[in-house]
Amino acid sequence: MRMLSVLTLVGVGCAVRPPKDLGALPIDQASLTETESLAHLGAALSDEARAEVRELDALIRSEADIFTSAPDPTAFFEAQRAAHAALPPLAEGAAELRVLTFNTALLDRTYLGNRVQMPEIESRGPVMAERLLRMDYDILLLQEMWEWSDVESLQAAAKSSGYTVYGGSPEKHREHGLAIAVKSELIDPDSPQDRREQQFSAQRKLEYFPGPDVKRGWLTWSFTLSGTDQVIHLYDTHATSFVSFWLQRELQAREVGAEISTRPVGDVVLLGGDLNSGPYYRDDVWIDGENAEVAGWWRNAVAYALWLHYGEMYDALNAVEIPQDVELGKTVPNPRDHRVFLLEPYGRERWCGEVGGVVFTATDCNDIYFESYAGTEYPARLDHLMIRDPSGAVRVLEADIVLERPMFFGGRELELSDHYGVEVRLQVGEEAEEEPVEE
């Protein structure tokens, strides 16, 4: 039995209701036509829905079939890229950080009489921590390190590599599977730190029982950057997966984003994770590898906008380029017989040679992903690094999709995980003072 079919057994019919306080926050009442990060959602609504769903809280309460076209964030991407490009440079001496967010795909659990095991976990798992830490990132935001033993392996490798690791508590960790590693030299030892693990209010409850003991949440780690007065708040999260659970993701984005928006204006927030939130899907119905219709993809494009809106954040990849989610999303193969998707990625492996590793972080072009989920989902950018920076202390220098190239495991070449990572190189500091103009 393929992994997807096993996992979905525990999710069918599991409803979630919007919280009673939805609409109580001023940010809930944002206009879908006048808010930059939401306008493309409002533009894709039917005329009738647009009249009824004027504000964000009404959109979240609404049904899944309110869109008549694909929400297209192209204009928003262009505006965000222009805004970051217009920022003045930072002063000399600004700190430079390399940050990675990465879903490690270390799931290996048995439930309902089935063992759900990611491909080559027995060869990838023992070397995961060492391979990631030797890449010399300053900050690593990791997901799907499901067992406490994964955290212990990371901690053991960190001791000799100069990192400090936080994976939450042994009791709760196996429910969220999250871990953060930070170079110890970056943390001011004389300033207070705050580390917490929290769980989403909105859950796919059967994913916990009788499912594989998964209860989604997020880690936070706040500290002062060594040698500066700059406070950094790290957020690491893994939102609920699969197309049917769009409402859980929307509410999770609201819950975390609302907390992020309360951080002091002078602080910097870095949110990384597998958000399971693609910015764009060409069609609302995907034909899977068994020629069955899977609907609801346009509603899945909502959560990406909500992470940005509620957290008052921007997409780090979008800060340095206009992402190709839409451009490449329109080229996804659509053969008459989708059963070919089970034989080779999207029935046209040459397509992967053209787009693999460019923007999609979850795709059948990845050997491990193909082995687990062949033909079941749109390729999409599900992994993100987002930044909140009201005071203008951050400049994104580079951002890219990484860990997309095969490595040697278990006697064959394949990727390190079923997801690709997102790498960001940024500066944190004060704006350079303008030189006086000579008269």
C-alpha positions in Angstrom: 0.0 0.0 0.0 1.4 3.4 -1.0 2.1 5.8 1.9 -0.5 8.3 0.8 -3.4 5.8 0.8 -2.4 4.7 4.3 -2.2 8.2 5.7 -5.5 9.3 4.2 -7.3 6.5 6.0 -7.0 8.4 9.2 -8.2 11.8 7.8 -11.4 11.2 5.9 -14.4 12.9 7.5 -12.4 14.7 10.2 -14.1 18.2 10.4 -12.8 21.3 12.0 -14.7 24.5 12.8 -13.5 28.0 12.7 -12.7 29.4 16.2 -15.2 31.5 18.0 -12.9 34.5 18.1 -12.5 34.6 14.3 -13.3 38.2 13.4 -12.3 39.5 16.8 -8.8 40.5 15.6 -8.6 43.7 13.5 -6.4 41.9 11.0 -9.3 39.3 10.5 -11.3 42.1 8.9 -8.8 42.9 6.1 -10.4 43.7 2.8 -9.8 41.1 0.1 -9.6 43.8 -2.6 -7.6 46.5 -0.8 -5.0 44.3 1.0 -1.9 43.7 -1.1 -1.2 40.1 0.0 -4.9 39.1 -0.4 -6.1 41.0 -3.5 -5.3 38.1 -5.8 -7.7 35.9 -3.8 -10.5 38.5 -4.0 -10.0 38.8 -7.8 -10.5 35.0 -8.3 -13.8 34.9 -6.5 -17.1 34.6 -8.3 -19.1 37.8 -8.5 -21.6 36.4 -6.0 -18.9 35.3 -3.6 -17.1 38.6 -4.0 -20.2 40.4 -2.8 -20.6 38.2 0.2 -17.0 37.6 1.1 -15.5 41.1 1.4 -13.3 40.5 4.3 -10.9 37.8 5.4 -12.9 36.3 8.3 -15.8 35.7 5.9 -13.4 34.0 3.4 -12.1 31.6 6.1 -15.7 30.7 7.1 -16.8 30.2 3.5 -17.1 26.9 1.5 -14.4 25.4 -0.7 -15.9 26.1 -4.1 -16.1 29.9 -4.0 -13.3 30.5 -6.6 -14.0 30.6 -10.3 -10.4 31.0 -11.4 -6.9 30.2 -10.1 -5.7 32.8 -7.5 -2.7 34.3 -9.4 -0.2 36.0 -7.1 2.0 37.4 -10.0 1.2 41.1 -9.4 1.8 40.6 -5.6 5.2 38.9 -6.4 6.2 41.8 -8.5 5.2 44.3 -5.9 7.1 42.5 -3.1 10.2 42.1 -5.2 10.2 45.9 -6.1 9.7 46.8 -2.4 12.7 44.9 -1.2 14.9 46.1 -4.1 14.1 49.7 -3.1 15.5 49.3 0.4 18.7 51.2 1.1 21.8 49.2 2.0 22.8 48.4 5.5 25.8 49.9 7.2 29.1 48.2 7.2 29.5 45.5 9.8 26.0 44.1 9.4 25.8 40.4 10.5 25.4 37.9 7.8 23.4 34.7 8.3 22.8 31.6 6.2 19.5 29.9 7.1 18.0 26.6 5.9 14.5 25.2 6.3 14.3 21.6 5.4 11.8 18.7 5.8 14.0 15.7 6.5 11.4 12.9 5.8 12.3 10.7 8.7 8.9 9.1 9.2 8.9 5.5 10.3 5.9 4.4 12.3 3.3 1.6 12.5 -0.4 2.2 13.0 -3.6 0.6 11.9 -1.5 -2.5 11.2 0.6 -0.7 8.5 4.2 0.4 8.7 4.6 3.9 7.2 8.3 4.2 6.3 9.9 6.8 4.1 12.2 5.4 1.4 15.8 4.7 2.4 15.3 6.0 5.9 17.6 3.3 7.2 20.4 4.7 5.1 19.5 8.4 5.3 18.6 8.7 8.9 21.9 7.8 10.5 23.8 10.4 8.4 21.1 13.1 8.3 22.4 15.3 11.2 26.1 15.1 10.1 25.4 15.9 6.5 23.2 18.9 7.4 25.6 20.4 10.0 28.6 20.1 7.8 26.9 22.4 5.3 27.8 25.2 7.7 24.4 27.0 8.0 24.1 29.4 10.8 20.5 28.4 11.5 18.7 25.2 10.6 14.9 24.9 10.9 14.1 21.2 10.5 10.9 19.2 10.2 10.0 15.5 10.3 12.7 14.5 12.7 9.9 12.6 14.3 11.7 10.6 17.0 13.5 11.9 20.1 16.4 9.8 18.9 16.6 12.0 15.8 17.1 15.0 18.2 19.7 13.2 20.2 21.6 12.4 16.9 21.4 16.1 16.0 22.6 17.1 19.5 25.6 14.7 19.3 26.7 16.0 16.0 26.2 19.6 17.2 28.6 19.2 20.1 31.6 18.8 17.7 30.2 21.3 15.2 29.6 24.3 17.4 25.8 24.3 17.4 23.1 24.4 20.1 19.9 22.3 19.4 16.3 22.7 20.6 13.8 20.1 19.8 11.1 20.8 22.4 10.5 18.2 25.1 10.9 14.4 24.8 7.2 14.0 25.6 5.8 16.4 22.9 8.6 16.1 20.3 7.3 12.9 18.7 4.0 14.7 18.1 5.5 17.6 16.2 8.8 16.3 14.9 10.5 19.8 14.9 14.1 20.8 15.7 16.2 24.0 15.5 20.0 24.2 15.4 21.8 27.5 15.8 25.5 28.2 15.8 26.3 28.8 19.5 28.5 31.8 18.7 25.5 33.7 17.4 23.7 33.7 20.7 24.6 36.4 23.2 25.2 34.5 26.4 24.5 37.5 28.6 21.0 38.2 27.2 17.9 36.2 28.1 16.6 33.5 25.8 13.1 32.1 25.4 12.3 28.6 23.9 8.9 27.2 23.7 6.9 24.4 21.9 3.2 24.9 21.1 0.5 23.0 19.4 -2.1 24.2 16.9 -5.6 24.6 18.1 -6.8 23.4 14.7 -5.7 19.7 14.2 -6.5 16.8 11.9 -7.4 14.9 15.1 -7.4 11.4 13.6 -3.8 12.0 12.6 -3.0 11.6 16.3 -5.3 8.6 17.1 -5.7 6.1 15.6 -3.0 7.6 13.4 0.7 7.9 13.9 0.7 10.1 17.1 1.1 13.4 15.1 -0.2 16.6 16.7 1.1 19.6 14.7 2.6 22.6 16.2 5.6 25.0 16.2 8.8 25.8 18.1 10.0 29.3 19.0 13.5 30.3 20.0 14.2 34.0 20.9 17.7 35.3 21.5 19.9 38.4 21.1 22.3 38.2 18.2 25.8 38.2 19.6 27.7 41.5 19.4 24.5 43.4 18.7 21.3 44.6 20.4 19.2 42.8 17.7 16.6 40.3 19.0 15.8 37.4 16.7 12.7 35.2 17.0 12.9 31.8 15.2 9.8 30.0 14.3 9.9 26.4 13.0 6.6 24.7 12.0 5.0 21.9 9.9 1.4 22.6 8.9 -1.2 19.9 8.2 -0.8 18.1 4.9 -3.0 17.0 2.0 -5.5 18.9 -0.1 -8.7 18.2 1.9 -7.4 19.9 5.0 -7.2 23.5 3.7 -9.1 24.9 6.6 -6.7 23.5 9.2 -3.9 25.2 7.3 -5.7 28.5 7.1 -6.4 28.5 10.9 -2.8 27.4 11.6 -1.5 30.3 9.6 -3.8 32.7 11.5 -2.8 31.3 14.9 1.0 31.5 14.4 0.8 34.7 12.3 -1.2 36.5 14.9 1.4 35.7 17.5 4.3 36.8 15.3 2.6 40.1 14.6 2.8 40.9 18.3 6.6 40.8 18.5 8.2 44.2 19.2 8.6 46.3 16.1 12.4 46.4 16.4 12.7 42.6 16.5 13.3 40.3 13.6 11.2 37.1 13.0 12.3 34.3 10.8 9.6 31.7 10.1 10.6 28.5 8.3 9.0 25.2 7.7 7.0 22.9 5.5 3.9 25.0 5.4 2.1 22.7 3.0 0.9 26.0 1.4 1.6 26.4 -2.4 1.1 29.9 -3.8 -0.5 28.8 -7.1 -2.3 25.9 -8.7 -3.4 26.1 -12.3 -6.5 24.0 -12.0 -8.9 23.4 -9.1 -9.1 19.7 -10.0 -6.1 17.4 -10.3 -6.4 14.1 -12.1 -4.3 11.6 -10.2 -2.4 8.6 -11.3 -5.5 6.4 -11.2 -7.5 8.9 -13.3 -9.5 10.0 -10.3 -10.5 13.7 -9.7 -9.0 15.4 -6.7 -10.6 18.8 -6.1 -10.0 21.8 -3.9 -6.6 23.1 -5.1 -7.6 26.7 -5.5 -8.6 26.8 -1.9 -5.2 25.5 -1.0 -3.6 28.7 -2.4 -5.3 30.7 0.4 -3.0 29.6 3.2 0.2 31.0 1.6 -1.3 34.4 1.6 -2.5 34.1 5.2 0.9 33.2 6.5 2.2 36.5 5.0 -0.9 38.5 6.0 -1.3 37.5 9.6 2.4 37.5 10.4 3.0 40.8 8.5 5.8 38.9 6.7 7.4 38.7 3.3 8.6 35.7 1.4 12.4 35.6 1.5 12.6 34.0 -2.0 10.3 36.7 -3.3 12.7 39.3 -1.9 15.4 38.5 -4.4 13.3 37.4 -7.4 9.8 37.0 -8.8 9.1 33.3 -8.0 8.2 31.0 -10.9 5.3 29.3 -9.2 2.8 30.6 -11.8 5.1 30.5 -14.8 6.1 26.9 -14.3 2.8 25.8 -12.7 1.1 26.5 -16.0 3.5 24.0 -17.7 2.6 21.0 -15.6 1.9 18.1 -18.0 -1.7 17.1 -18.4 -1.9 13.9 -20.5 -5.2 12.3 -21.5 -4.4 9.2 -19.5 -2.9 10.1 -16.1 -2.0 6.5 -15.3 1.4 7.3 -16.9 2.0 9.4 -13.8 2.6 6.1 -11.9 5.3 5.1 -14.4 7.4 8.2 -14.6 7.1 11.7 -13.1 4.1 13.5 -14.6 4.3 11.1 -17.5 7.1 13.1 -19.1 10.4 12.9 -17.3 11.9 15.4 -19.7 9.7 18.0 -18.0 11.5 17.4 -14.7 14.8 18.0 -16.4 13.6 21.5 -17.4 12.0 22.5 -14.1 13.3 20.2 -11.3 14.7 22.1 -8.4 13.8 25.5 -9.8 10.9 26.4 -7.5 8.8 23.4 -6.5 10.0 21.9 -3.3 7.5 19.0 -3.2 7.4 17.2 -6.6 7.4 13.8 -8.3 10.7 15.0 -9.9 12.2 14.0 -6.5 12.8 10.2 -6.4 11.7 9.8 -2.8 8.6 11.8 -3.3 7.7 9.9 -6.5 8.2 6.6 -4.7 5.8 7.7 -1.9 3.2 9.8 -3.6 3.4 9.2 -7.4 0.7 11.0 -9.3 -1.3 12.2 -6.3 -0.6 15.9 -6.1 0.4 19.0 -8.0 4.0 19.9 -7.8 4.2 22.9 -5.5 6.4 25.2 -3.4 5.4 24.0 0.0 8.5 24.9 2.0 9.1 28.6 2.9 11.3 31.0 4.8 9.3 34.1 5.7 10.5 37.3 7.4 8.9 39.9 9.7 11.0 43.0 9.8 9.1 46.2 10.6 12.2 48.2 11.4 14.0 47.4 8.2 16.9 45.6 9.8 17.1 42.8 7.2 18.3 42.6 3.6 18.0 39.3 1.7 21.1 38.8 -0.4 20.3 35.4 -1.9 17.5 32.8 -1.7 17.4 29.4 -3.5 16.0 25.9 -3.6 18.7 23.6 -2.4 19.4 19.9 -1.5 17.7 19.0 -4.9 20.6 17.0 -6.2 20.8 13.2 -5.6 23.3 11.8 -3.1 24.5 8.2 -2.7 22.4 6.2 -0.2 21.8 2.5 0.2 23.6 1.5 -3.0 21.9 4.1 -5.2 21.6 7.8 -5.8 18.6 9.7 -4.6 17.8 12.9 -2.7 18.4 13.5 1.0 14.6 13.9 1.6 11.3 13.8 -0.3 11.3 17.7 -0.1 13.9 20.1 -1.3 15.2 22.8 1.1 15.1 26.6 1.0 18.3 28.4 1.7 18.5 32.1 2.5 21.5 34.4 2.9 20.7 37.6 4.7 22.2 40.6 6.5 20.9 42.0 9.8 22.0 45.5 10.9 21.3 49.2 10.7 20.7 51.2 7.6 23.7 53.1 6.3 23.6 56.8 7.0 23.1 58.9 3.9 26.1 61.0 2.9 25.4 64.7 3.0 24.9 66.3 -0.4 27.4 68.9 -1.3 26.0 72.2 -2.3 
